[in-house]
Amino acid sequence: DVLPQRKQNPSAKLPLIGRVALPANAATSAQVAVRWSVEPATLDLEAVSTTGASALNLVLRKGALAPGASYTFTLQATYRRVTSASTVSVLMNRAPFGGDLTLTYEAPALALSTTVVLTAAEWVDDDPNDLPLTYAFGYASRDAAADAAALTPLGKSSIAASASWLPPAGNWSLSVAVSDVY
């Protein structure tokens, strides 16, 4: 396999490494013209890559490929009017979906004395090969909730779909990030 994983993460850049083998008597590789193309042809490789479609390697930007989609990339090389091509199929991962984060506690919730149980319920991944799901729970001040750097993790990411939290004083936003193996 050319790619290190069966599926690719659409939130990461994707490098496709091209190789061209020339005859032993070839003067220089500068005489080789290369061009990448993709099916479905709905992508503009010049716009969604950092390298352009005429470079030997094609590096696709983060978020350029749709979650759950399949693509076939073709590298075509021409040397002295002889053309050869090679293809690679890429399957993009689709992230887990459909779940909720629920909180369970005895009201009223009091700082440093009421345990809050966070539960990630009903998350689904449509491919059983992507399992197990992992859960990363966290909290942030309500004022800083939009700032991912302000998130304080409640332990390490794990396969446990719940976590307990003893909240300090203040107003908090709680979150869970659910991931599959990709």
Sine and cosine of phi, psi and omega as CSV:
sin_phi,cos_phi,sin_psi,cos_psi,sin_omega,cos_omega
0.00,0.00,0.68,-0.74,-0.01,-1.00
-0.97,0.25,-0.60,0.80,-0.02,-1.00
-1.00,-0.08,0.57,-0.82,-0.08,-1.00
-0.94,0.33,-0.33,0.94,-0.02,-1.00
-0.74,-0.67,0.42,-0.91,0.02,-1.00
-0.90,0.44,-0.63,0.78,0.02,-1.00
-0.86,-0.51,0.37,-0.93,0.00,-1.00
-0.89,-0.45,0.49,-0.87,-0.02,-1.00
-1.00,0.06,0.87,-0.49,-0.02,-1.00
-0.93,0.36,-0.23,0.97,0.02,-1.00
-1.00,-0.01,0.07,1.00,0.01,-1.00
-0.87,-0.50,0.42,-0.91,0.09,-1.00
-0.94,0.35,0.47,-0.88,-0.04,-1.00
-0.84,-0.55,0.94,-0.33,0.07,-1.00
-1.00,0.00,0.77,-0.63,0.13,-0.99
-0.93,-0.36,0.88,-0.48,-0.11,-0.99
-0.99,-0.12,0.86,-0.50,0.01,-1.00
-1.00,-0.08,0.50,-0.87,0.07,-1.00
-0.68,-0.73,0.69,-0.72,0.05,-1.00
-0.80,-0.60,0.82,-0.58,0.05,-1.00
-0.98,-0.18,0.82,-0.57,-0.01,-1.00
-0.97,-0.24,0.38,-0.92,0.09,-1.00
-0.86,0.50,0.45,-0.89,-0.04,-1.00
-0.85,0.52,-0.49,0.87,-0.03,-1.00
-1.00,-0.01,0.17,0.99,0.00,-1.00
-0.91,0.41,0.69,-0.72,-0.05,-1.00
-0.94,0.34,-0.73,0.68,-0.05,-1.00
-0.32,-0.95,0.51,-0.86,0.04,-1.00
-0.96,0.28,-0.19,0.98,0.01,-1.00
-0.91,0.41,-0.28,0.96,0.00,-1.00
-1.00,0.10,0.03,1.00,-0.01,-1.00
-1.00,-0.09,0.78,-0.63,0.10,-0.99
-0.97,-0.23,0.78,-0.63,0.02,-1.00
-0.86,-0.51,0.47,-0.88,0.01,-1.00
-0.44,-0.90,0.78,-0.63,0.09,-1.00
-1.00,-0.06,0.55,-0.84,0.16,-0.99
-0.64,-0.77,0.21,-0.98,-0.05,-1.00
-0.60,-0.80,0.57,-0.82,0.15,-0.99
-0.85,-0.52,0.73,-0.69,-0.03,1.00
-0.92,0.39,0.50,-0.87,-0.11,-0.99
-0.99,0.15,0.51,0.86,-0.01,-1.00
-1.00,0.08,-0.16,0.99,0.00,-1.00
-0.99,-0.11,0.66,-0.75,0.15,-0.99
-1.00,-0.08,0.98,-0.20,-0.09,-1.00
-0.88,0.47,-0.46,0.89,0.06,-1.00
-0.92,0.40,-0.58,0.81,-0.06,-1.00
-0.99,0.11,-0.55,0.84,-0.11,-0.99
-0.99,-0.14,0.06,1.00,0.01,-1.00
-0.88,-0.47,0.32,-0.95,0.08,-1.00
-1.00,-0.05,-0.15,0.99,-0.10,-0.99
-0.94,-0.35,-0.36,0.93,-0.13,-0.99
0.99,0.10,0.24,-0.97,-0.09,-1.00
-1.00,0.07,-0.08,1.00,-0.05,-1.00
-0.96,-0.27,0.23,0.97,0.04,-1.00
-0.99,-0.16,0.40,-0.91,-0.01,-1.00
-0.89,0.46,-0.64,0.77,0.05,-1.00
-0.97,-0.23,0.62,-0.79,0.03,-1.00
-0.90,-0.43,0.86,-0.51,0.03,-1.00
-0.90,-0.43,0.91,-0.41,-0.04,-1.00
-1.00,0.00,0.66,-0.75,-0.04,-1.00
-0.93,0.38,0.42,-0.91,0.12,-0.99
-0.83,0.56,0.70,-0.72,0.07,-1.00
0.98,0.21,0.04,1.00,-0.04,-1.00
-0.97,0.25,-0.46,0.89,-0.06,-1.00
-0.95,-0.30,0.64,-0.77,-0.12,-0.99
-0.97,0.24,0.70,-0.71,0.08,-1.00
-0.84,0.54,0.71,-0.70,0.03,-1.00
0.99,0.13,-0.11,0.99,-0.06,-1.00
-1.00,0.04,0.37,-0.93,0.10,-0.99
-0.91,-0.42,0.63,-0.78,0.00,-1.00
-0.72,-0.69,0.51,-0.86,0.14,-0.99
-0.86,-0.51,0.89,-0.46,0.02,-1.00
-0.98,-0.18,0.68,-0.73,0.01,-1.00
-0.85,-0.53,0.77,-0.64,0.14,-0.99
-0.96,-0.28,0.87,-0.50,0.01,-1.00
-0.94,-0.34,0.76,-0.65,0.01,-1.00
-0.84,-0.55,0.71,-0.71,0.01,-1.00
-0.83,-0.55,0.78,-0.63,0.02,-1.00
-0.69,-0.72,0.87,-0.50,0.00,-1.00
0.76,0.64,0.77,0.64,0.06,-1.00
0.91,0.41,0.24,0.97,0.11,-0.99
-0.94,-0.34,0.80,-0.60,-0.07,-1.00
-0.91,-0.42,0.65,-0.76,0.07,-1.00
-0.70,-0.72,0.42,-0.91,-0.02,-1.00
-0.60,-0.80,0.41,-0.91,0.07,-1.00
-0.63,-0.78,0.54,-0.84,-0.02,-1.00
-0.83,-0.56,0.41,-0.91,0.14,-0.99
-0.66,-0.75,0.71,-0.70,0.04,-1.00
-0.99,-0.11,0.66,-0.75,-0.04,-1.00
-0.81,-0.59,0.79,-0.61,0.07,-1.00
-0.94,-0.35,0.82,-0.57,-0.02,-1.00
-1.00,-0.02,0.65,-0.76,0.03,-1.00
-0.95,0.31,0.51,-0.86,0.16,-0.99
-0.93,-0.36,0.81,-0.59,-0.06,-1.00
-0.93,0.38,0.38,-0.92,0.11,-0.99
-0.83,0.55,0.48,-0.88,-0.10,-0.99
-0.51,-0.86,0.19,-0.98,0.21,-0.98
1.00,0.07,-0.07,1.00,-0.09,-1.00
-1.00,-0.07,0.01,-1.00,0.01,-1.00
-0.72,-0.69,0.29,-0.96,0.18,-0.98
-0.94,-0.35,0.87,-0.50,0.02,-1.00
-0.91,-0.42,0.50,-0.87,0.01,-1.00
-0.90,-0.44,0.68,-0.73,0.05,-1.00
-0.79,-0.61,0.79,-0.61,0.03,-1.00
-0.27,-0.96,0.29,-0.96,0.07,-1.00
-1.00,-0.01,0.84,-0.54,-0.01,-1.00
-0.97,0.23,0.54,-0.84,-0.05,1.00
-0.99,0.16,0.55,-0.83,0.04,-1.00
-0.98,0.22,0.87,-0.49,-0.03,-1.00
-0.93,-0.38,0.70,-0.71,0.00,-1.00
-0.82,0.58,0.70,-0.72,0.09,-1.00
0.89,0.46,0.19,0.98,0.05,-1.00
-0.69,-0.73,-0.35,0.94,0.00,-1.00
-0.97,-0.25,0.86,-0.50,0.06,-1.00
-0.98,0.20,0.76,-0.65,0.05,-1.00
-0.95,-0.33,0.80,-0.60,0.05,-1.00
-0.98,-0.20,0.84,-0.54,0.05,-1.00
-0.99,-0.14,0.76,-0.65,-0.01,-1.00
-0.77,-0.64,0.80,-0.60,0.10,-1.00
-1.00,-0.05,0.96,-0.29,-0.12,-0.99
-0.93,-0.37,0.58,-0.81,0.18,-0.98
0.90,0.44,0.48,0.88,0.11,-0.99
-0.97,0.24,0.63,-0.77,-0.10,-1.00
-0.78,-0.63,0.60,-0.80,0.22,-0.98
-0.82,-0.58,0.79,-0.62,-0.12,-0.99
-0.98,0.22,0.03,1.00,0.04,-1.00
-0.81,-0.59,0.92,-0.38,-0.03,-1.00
-0.88,0.47,-0.33,0.94,0.05,-1.00
-0.96,0.29,-0.21,0.98,0.00,-1.00
-1.00,0.04,-0.09,1.00,-0.05,-1.00
-0.99,0.15,0.40,-0.92,0.15,0.99
-1.00,0.07,0.36,-0.93,0.14,-0.99
-0.99,0.17,0.52,-0.85,0.10,-0.99
-0.84,-0.54,0.46,-0.89,-0.11,-0.99
-0.80,-0.60,0.74,-0.68,0.06,-1.00
-0.83,-0.55,0.94,-0.34,-0.02,-1.00
-1.00,-0.07,0.51,-0.86,0.03,-1.00
-0.33,-0.94,0.14,-0.99,0.04,-1.00
-0.61,-0.79,0.39,-0.92,0.05,-1.00
-0.52,-0.85,0.43,-0.90,0.11,-0.99
-0.83,0.56,0.64,-0.77,-0.02,-1.00
-0.83,0.56,-0.53,0.85,0.01,-1.00
-0.93,0.36,-0.47,0.88,-0.07,-1.00
-0.94,-0.34,0.23,0.97,-0.13,-0.99
-0.86,0.51,-0.50,0.86,-0.02,-1.00
-0.98,0.21,-0.22,0.98,-0.03,-1.00
-1.00,-0.07,0.96,-0.29,-0.04,-1.00
-0.87,0.50,-0.49,0.87,-0.01,-1.00
-0.93,0.36,-0.36,0.93,-0.02,-1.00
-1.00,0.09,-0.08,1.00,-0.04,-1.00
-0.95,0.31,0.79,-0.62,0.08,-1.00
-0.98,-0.18,0.87,-0.49,-0.02,-1.00
-0.94,0.33,0.55,-0.84,0.11,-0.99
-0.98,-0.18,0.94,0.33,-0.03,-1.00
1.00,0.01,-0.09,-1.00,-0.02,-1.00
-1.00,0.09,0.38,-0.92,0.12,-0.99
-0.87,0.50,0.68,-0.73,-0.02,-1.00
-0.45,-0.89,0.05,-1.00,0.04,-1.00
-0.99,0.14,-0.08,1.00,0.05,-1.00
-0.95,0.33,0.81,-0.58,-0.05,-1.00
-1.00,0.04,0.23,0.97,0.05,-1.00
-0.54,-0.84,0.34,-0.94,0.03,-1.00
-0.51,-0.86,0.46,-0.89,0.06,-1.00
-0.96,-0.28,0.52,-0.85,-0.05,-1.00
-0.58,-0.82,0.71,-0.70,0.11,-0.99
-0.95,-0.31,0.99,-0.14,-0.17,-0.99
-0.95,0.32,0.65,-0.76,0.17,-0.99
-0.97,0.25,0.09,-1.00,0.02,-1.00
-0.90,0.44,0.57,-0.82,0.06,-1.00
0.77,-0.64,-0.04,-1.00,0.07,-1.00
-0.95,-0.30,0.77,-0.64,-0.15,-0.99
-0.80,-0.60,0.51,-0.86,0.20,-0.98
-0.95,-0.33,0.71,-0.70,-0.03,-1.00
-0.94,-0.35,0.51,-0.86,-0.03,-1.00
-0.55,-0.83,0.31,-0.95,0.16,-0.99
-0.67,-0.74,0.70,-0.71,0.15,-0.99
-0.95,-0.31,0.85,-0.52,-0.04,-1.00
-0.95,-0.31,0.78,-0.63,-0.06,-1.00
-0.75,-0.66,0.44,-0.90,0.16,-0.99
-0.97,-0.24,-0.19,-0.98,-0.09,-1.00
-0.94,0.34,-0.21,0.98,0.01,-1.00
-0.98,-0.17,0.00,0.00,0.00,0.00
